[in-house]
Amino acid sequence: MPEQISHDLIALLRNERAAIRRADFDELQKLTETKERLFLELQSHAPSQAALATIKDLLTTNQSLLSAAMKGVKDAKARLLEIADVQKGLRVYDPAGQMAHVKTRQSGLEKKA
């Protein structure tokens, strides 16, 4: 029984890694409940040291991937906010050295004959 739980958890962690790489956050959410259940079951059994080492490695890898994904989302959000800010106008210094706001015109497609 402990080996089956370990095997199921290892398979789930591999599926989790694939979902992280695909940025399939809906799938990650679906896997969470099963992962929690398997960890609870694993606590009451004594898996092999090899299984524990594999689980630890997979957890470490998945945590690193999730951290990188979260950083990527945060960085993308910040960049989108910067782009939106620039579209509203530019902040420049006037001749007196004071910060001034210069509106930018909306760009559109330019058609040439």
Buried (B, 14 or more C-beta within 10 A) or exposed (E): EBEEBBEBBBEBBBBBBEBBEEEBEEBBEEBEEBBEBBEEBBEEEEBEEEBEEBBEEBBEBBEEBBEEBEEEEEEEEEEEEEEEEEEEEEEEEEEEEEEEEEEEEEEEEEEEE
